[in-house]
Amino acid sequence: MVDVTEKGDVYREAEAEGFIKLRSETLKRIREGSVEKGDVFSVTNVAAILAAKKTSELLPLCHPIPMTNVSVKISVEDEGVKVRTTVKAIGKTGVEMEALVATSIALINIWDMVKKYEKDEGGQYPYTEITNIRVKSKIKRGIDEQSS
């Protein structure tokens, strides 16, 4: 791990996003709330938050960070579902990895919940695809500074 002992605590925020491409029939089920495994939105929200909390257990050189907030936005679009997560903390190191892990697990959770509807006749997933996982933005500022 990188030694951050001498670093001071500052406000940290990172936003990550990603997309899962799904069949139109699957998107209709998500919108209608008729996915057999349950409410995709609420389960994915909890999965993303839990993933952010577990980041330092998954990435061996990632510091455990005392997060102050994890928020998840899920939007059904024409070709799939976009997930955007925001992680906030006061600490010595950034929260980009937490936001990326939360977004990634949210997208994987969506796939898990709808995989029944995405398979073709051979049991394959020719259409389903997770793409564009990235850090959208990050903020680092002194704790006493005004919001930007």
JOBELUR-V300194 format. One record per backbone hydrogen bond with DSSP energy under -1.0 kcal/mol. NH is the residue of the N-H (numbers start at 0). CO is the residue of the C=O. Records with the same first field share a line. If there is no record, write none. Layout:
NH: CO + CO
This chain:
6: 3
9: 90
10: 140
11: 88
12: 138
13: 86
14: 136
15: 84
16: 133
17: 82
18: 130
19: 80
20: 128
21: 78
26: 22
27: 23
28: 24
29: 25
30: 26
31: 27
32: 28
33: 28
37: 34
42: 38
43: 39
44: 40
45: 41
46: 42
47: 43
48: 44
49: 45
50: 46
51: 47
52: 48
53: 49
54: 51
56: 53
57: 53
58: 54
61: 58
66: 64
67: 87
68: 87
70: 85
72: 83
74: 81
76: 79
80: 19
81: 74
82: 17
83: 72
84: 15
85: 70
86: 13
87: 68
88: 11
90: 9
98: 94
99: 95
100: 96
101: 97
102: 98
103: 99
104: 100
105: 101
106: 102
107: 103
108: 104
109: 105
110: 106
111: 107
112: 108
113: 109
114: 110
116: 113
118: 114
119: 123
122: 119
128: 20
130: 18
133: 16
135: 14
136: 14
138: 12
140: 10
144: 141
